[in-house]
Amino acid sequence: MNIGAKKTTGWKATISVAMSNYIEAGSIIAIATSLGFWQDEFGISNFAVGLLAALSANAFGAAIGAAIGGPLCDRYGRKAIYTYDLMVYMVGILLAAFAMNFGMLMIAFVVTGIAVGAGVPASWTYIAEQAPSGARAKHVGTAQLAWSVGPLVGFALAAALAPLGLLGSRLIFLHLFVVAAVVWWIRQGLVESKLWTDEGRENTTIPQASVSGGQGLRGLFSKKVNITALLVLIGIYGFWNTVAGQAGIFMPRVYETAGLESEVQQNLLQVLVWGMTVLATYFIFMRLADHMSQRLLFALGAIPGIFAWGVLVLFTDGGMTTLLIFAICWGISSGVGAQAFYSLWASELFATPYRASAQGIMFFAVRTATGLLSYFFPTLLAATGLAWVGLILMTCLTLSLIIGVIWAPNTRGKDLKQIEIERYGEPISPELASNTHAAQDLSVPHEPSPTVNVPASAGNTGGN
């Protein structure tokens, strides 16, 4: 069922690919809003609930999928992932919707998580490679926007269907099946990423391995500049996602600990969080990230998140006022903060032969860390209360802010091929190296070094 490659290009292609993020976030919220119902239905413990969360699209399941999907994306193409991953996803979602016992639910969450993990690195890579240099953040921001709309819709459905109990949760999973089926159909018309096809894969006269040092993981770990970028980006995204991962799936429990026991009110408060995230993504990140200092914008997005959790920790007796302040500030921060910039920088700082592999490895590392905490988070929250848990989460957000402000790259407005030559000092991609003289004569403008420089191994990408 191919609707024709020419019909799925430009913004239509960007949106169809960005829907991987809607599906990922939607899966997490479907799990988050249903865990209490599953716990009551199957009589499982808090630890079992943590296990379900840890093995889902929120953590280990997605981590395994990314570790597999990233390298496959570099080896066989970005489009190849889209041919199969959503079919696997739909199988997992159906299993969840009709789960009759704990074992069936566990299998459903793992299968869904693996499919989500395989698709997300491919989506960020594809969007960045197809986007115009002067609007790359705007296009990549579409994925962030879809990631924000997923929870907005998910929590709204959860609030509306709350009277139905577990049946309502099953219907939410079924809505994700329908969305995935529609997106899969549209994606059949996607054209392959031009950057990937230009990398000598259709020109056998260019020996790729001799130029790039290999595709995928082998090429990725062959250069110090890649390892440095991996560590910086894992620091930025990892510490932030430690917080966002627990908030995404366990936030109803956090609200309950803070004194808000109504499930409907909890879900409506999350609708506000994600509504603010959608607005911040569209009106701030997508409008400004291509035109102003990304280091400054990153900091302005991260600070409200730390403030939000500080308010929640220090004013636990503030009632709904405290919760509304938290929801607004955390929502704004989620729209402009670490994930939006990570998805942009992760595509910019690696050469095309291993761009998706890098994202797969980082996603694997970050979601694995999230999964480890998910094992214990419900028990930790119940045992220590919100104050101690909140302080841990604030520390993680602060570390993400510090790393991002110090090592924010200077890539705004530059072509991906230009960034590649600046960072590596030579063409890494075979298509770039096919004309040696042209590569040697290429003039790359350098901006003045900032007060705080990126380590030398990171190339000329410091200061934005």
N, C-alpha and C positions, 0 to 999 in steps of 0.2 A: 504494500500500500504506500506508494510514493507520490506525494503531491507535487513533486517537481522542485528541483533545487532552486530555480530562479524565483520561486514564490516565498522562500524563507531566507531573506538576506537583510542587511541593514538593521534597523531597530527591531524589526520583527524577529530576526535571528537572535539579537541580544536578549529580548524579552523571553523568548522560548527557552533559551539556555539558562537565563537567570532564574527560571522557575525551579531549578534544582534547589535553590535556596528557600523558596516557598515550601517545597516539599520537605526539605530537611527541618526547617523550623516548625512546620505544621505537624510533622511526626513527633517532635519533642513535646509540643504543647498537647497533642492528643494523648500522649503518654502521661504528661504531668497532670492533666485534668481527670484522668481515669484511674490513676494509681490507687486512690482511696477506694473507689468502687471495686477494683480488682482485689484489693486487700480484703475487703469485706466479703466478696463473693467466694474467694478461694481460701479464706482464713489464713493468710500468710503473714509472716512476721515483718518487722521493720527492716531487718537485715535482708530478707527476701525481696522486699520492695527496693532496697538499695541495689541489690543484684540485678533486678530487672532494669533499673535506670542505668546501671554501669554497662550493661551489655547491649544497650539500645543505640539508636541514632544519636543519642546525646554523648556517647563516650566510646567504649571499646568496639562496638559494632561498626561505627563510622570510622574509627581508627584503622581497623583491619581493612575495610573497604578502600580507604584512601591509600594505604600502603600497597594495595594491589592495583588500584585503578590509576594512580599517578604514573608509574613506570609503563603500564600498558598504553596509556594515553600518549606518551612520548614515542613508544615503539610502533603502534599501529594507527595513530592519529586521534585527534580530538573527537571526530564524528563517530569513530568506532565505538567509543564508550556509550554514546547516546543510543546506539542501536539495540543494546541489550540491558543496560542498567535499570531502566524504568520497568522493564518486564519483570525483572527480579524483585524490584520494589513493590510492584502490584501484587505479586504472590505473597510477600510478607505482610502487606497491609490487609489482604483478605484473611490471612490466618489470624491476625490480630482482631479483626472485626468479628470473627466467628469463633474465637478461642473459647474452649469449654473447660480447660484446666490450666494449671500453672505451667506445665511442660509445653503445651501448645503455645501459650502466650510467650514463653521464653524464646522458643524457636522463631516466632513471628518477629519479635523485637530484634533478634540477632540478624535475621535475613534482611529486614528493613534497614537496619543500621549499615550493613555492608553495602547495600545498593546506594544508600545516601552518600556514604564515604567515597565510593567510586566516582560518583557524579560531580561532587562539589569541586575538587581540584580541576577537573576538566572544564567546568563551567567558568571558573575564574580565569583560567588560561585562555580559553577560546574568546571570551569577551575582550580581554586586554589585547589579544593579538589582532582582533578585527576592528578595534576602536581607532578613531583618528587620534593622532598624538596630542592635539590640543583639546581633546574632549575625552581622554581615557578615563579620568576619574568619574566623569558623568556617566559613562557607559558602565564602568565597574560598579558605580553606585546603584545601578539598576538591580544588580544582584543583592546588594544590601537592602534596597527597597523591598524586593520580593521576600527577603528574609524577615523583614519587619511586618509585612502584610500577613504572612503566615500565622504568627501568633495573634495578631489583631483579629483575624477571622476565627482562629481556633478558640480563643477565649470568649469571643462573642457568641459562637455556637455553643460553647460549654455553658455559658450563662443562660442562654435561651432553652437549652435542652436539659438543664439540671433536674427539672421535675421528673424526667424519664429515668434518672439514675444511670445504671450501666448501659441500658439500651441507648441512651443519648450518646454515650462515649463510643459505642459501636457505630452509630451513625456518623460520628465525626471521622472515624477511620475510613468509612465508606466514601465520604466526600473526598478524602485524599486519593482514594482509588480512582474516582472519576476524573479529578484534576490530572493525575498522572497519565491516565489513558489519553486524554485530550492533548497533553503536552507531547507524549510519545508520538502521536499521529502527526502533529505539526513538525516535529523535529526530523521526520523522515525526509523533508525537503532541504535540510541544512546543507550548505556547501562546506567543504573542509576548510580549515584555517589556512589562509594563503601563506602565512609565514611558515607553517609546518610543511606545506607542499613545496615551498621554495627552498627547503633545506637540503636539496640534492636527492630527495626521495624519488623524484620522477626524472632524475638526470644521472644515469649510472656512470657518467664520465667523471663525476666528482667523488673521490673516496672520502666518505664522511668520517670514518674512524680516524684517519690520519690528520684531519683538520681539527675536529672537535675533541679528540681524546675519548670518544665514545659517547653513546647516547645514555639516557637514563641515569641510573644510580652510579654506574662506573664513571661516567663523565662528571657527574655532580661532585663526587668525593675526590676527584683528581686535582682539584684546585682549591687553594687556601681561601681565595676570595669567596667561594661558594660556602665554605664552612663558616666563615665569619658572618655572612649574611643569614645563614640558617640559624645561628645562635642568637643573633639580634632579633630576628623576626619571631623565633620561638619565645624569646623573652617578652616581647611586646604582646603577642597574641596569647601565649600560654598563661601568663599571670592574669590577664583580663578574662580569659575563658574559664579559668578556675572559678571565678565569681559568676560569670554569665551562665556557665553550664549548670551550676547548682540553682541559681535564680530561675533559670528557664524551666527546670523540671520540678524543683522543690519549693517554689515561691509560695504556693498555697499553704504549705506547712510553716513557712516563715511568717506569713500573715497571721496564721492561727496562733503561733507563739507570741506574736505581738498583740494578741487580743482580739483579732478579727476572725470570728468563727463561722460566719455565714459564707457558704461556698459561692453563692451567687454574688455577694459583695466582693469576695476575693477575685472572682473572675472578671467582674466589672472593673476593678482596680487595675487588673492586668490589661484590660482593653485600653485604659487610659495610658498605661506605660507604653504599650506598643503603638497607640495612636500618636503619642509624642515622638516615638522613634521614627515612624513614617514621616512625620512633618519635618523633623530635624534632618533626616536623610535627604529628603527632596529639596527643602528650601535652604539648607546650609551646606551639607557635604556635596551634593550634586551641582549646586550653583557656584560654590566658592573654591572647591579643592583644585580646580584647574587654573585658578586665577590669583591665589594668594599663597603666602608661605604655608606649606603643609605642616611644618614643625609647629608653628603658632596655632594653626587650626586643630592639630592633634591635641595640643595642651588644653586648648579651650574646650575641647570635647571630653577630655578625660577628667578634668577637675569637677564638673557637676556629678560625676559618678561617685567619686570619693565623698563628696559632700552629702549625697543622697544616703549612703550607708551610714555616714556619721550621724545624720539626723535620726535615722532609724534606731541606732544603738544608744544615743544619748537621750533621746526623748521617747522612750518606749511607752510612756504613760500619756503621750500627747493625743492619743486617739486618732480619729480620722484625719485631723489636720496634719499630723506627722506623716501618715500614710500617703496623703495627697501630695505633700512636698516631695516625699521619696519617689512616688510614681512619676511625677513631672521631671525631676532632675535625672533620675536613672534612665528614663525614656529618652531624654535629649542626649545624654551621654552615650547611650547605646547606638544612636543614629549617627553620631559624628566621631566616635571614639575608635578604639583599637581594631575592631573587626573590619570596619570600612577601609581604614588605611592599610591594614594587613593584607586584605584581598587585593589592593592596588599594588603595594610594594612587593608582595610575593611574586607577582607576575613580571615586575619590572627588573628585579635584581638578578635574574638568572637567564642564561642564554636559552634559545629555543630548543636545542636538543635535549635539555633536561629541565625545562621550566615546570612541567606538570609533575615530574618525579620529585622535584624539590617541594612542591606544595603537598604532594602525597606524604612525604616523610614528615614535614612539619605538622600536618593535620594529624598524622598518626601519633606523634609525640605529644601534642597538645591534648587530643582527646583521650589518650591513655592516662595522662595525669588527671584529667577530669573524671575518668572512670574510677581511678583509685580512690579519689575523694568521695565519689558517689556511693561507694560501698558503705562508708561510715557516716555520711552526712546526716541522714535521718536520726541515727542513734546519737551522734554528736550534738545535734540540735536539741534533742529531747533531754540529753544528760546535762549539758552545760548552759543551755539557754541562748537567747539571741545575742547577748552582749559579747561573749567570747567569740562566737562564730562570726559576728559582724566585724570585730577587730581583725580577725584573720583575713576576711575578705577585703577590708580596707587596706591592709598591708599589701595584698596582692595587686590591687588597683594602683597603689602608689608606686610599686616597683615597675609596673607596666608604663606608667607615666614617665618615670625617670629614664628608662631605657629608650622610649620613643623620642623624648625631647633631645637626648644626647645624640642618638644615632639616626635621626630622621634623614633619609636620603634626599639628594637634590636631583630629582628626576622629572619634575613638573614640566610638561610641554615638550619633552624630548621624544624622538622616535625610539622605538625599542632597539633598533639596530645601532643607533647612535649611543644609547646607554650601554649596550654590549661592548662596543669598542672602548668607551671611556673606562669601564670597569675592568676589562680584561687586558687592555693595552694592545689588543690585536683582535682580528675577526675570529670568533669561535664557530659561528655557523658556516657550513660549507658554502651556502649561497653567497655569503659575504666574501669568503676567501677565494671564490672562483675567479675574481679579477684582482690579482695581487697588486698591480700598480694603482688601481682605483682605491684599494684599501689603504695603501701607503700615502696617497695624496689627499685622503679624506681629512678635511679640517674640522676639528671638534672644538667648539667654543667652550671655554672654561670660565666659570663664575668665580668671583673672589671667595677664598676660603672663609668659613664662618669662624666665630670665636672658639666654638668647640668642634673639633674635627672628628670625622669618622676614622677609625684605624686605617693605616695605610693599605691593609689587605682588602679593604672594601672599595678601593678604586677611587675615582673622582666623583663620588655621589654624596658627599657630606654637605650638610647645610642647606636647608630649604626655606 
